[in-house]
Amino acid sequence: MKIDYRRADPNYVGFVPDTAFDAIDLFSRFKRLGLSVEQYPETFVWVSRNLDDDEGAKFEEWLCAPQGVDDNAPVFVSDDKIEAERMQLLKEATARDVEEMTISEEEDDEKVPLPDEDVEMVSPSPR
C-alpha cells in the first residue's frame, strides 16, 4: 500500500477513499473547506464511491450515528391510550377529507355555464 504524502496537507482532497476512515476524513476536509449543507448528499455518495460493502456499512453507520450507538438508550414503547387516540383522530380526519372531496350533482350543475341563445357559431379559420 502506497501512502500519499499529499494527505499531510489538511486541504488536500484529491484522493479516493477505500475505507470508512478515509471517507469520513475526506468528508471532514470538504466541510472545513466550506461545503454547504445542501451539497451533503452528493458528497456522501462521492466520498463513498469506492468503498466495499463492509466499509460502506461502517460509513453509513457513521452518517446515522457519528458518536456511535448507545445500547443502553431507552427504546421507544408506544402507549396504548395514545395510539387509540391517534387512530380515532386519523379516522375522523379521513372521514372529513372524504366528505370534502364529494361533489354533489347540484353543485356540479351550478358550475356548468349555459350557452347564450344569441351566440352565433362560426367555423374555424382555414389557417
Secondary structure, DSSP 8 states (H G I E B T S, - for coil): ----GGGGSTT------SSHHHHHHHHHHHHHTT--GGGHHHHHHHHTTT--HHHHHHHHHHHH-TT---TTS------HHHHHHHHHHHHHHHHHHHHHH---HHHHHHHS----TT---------
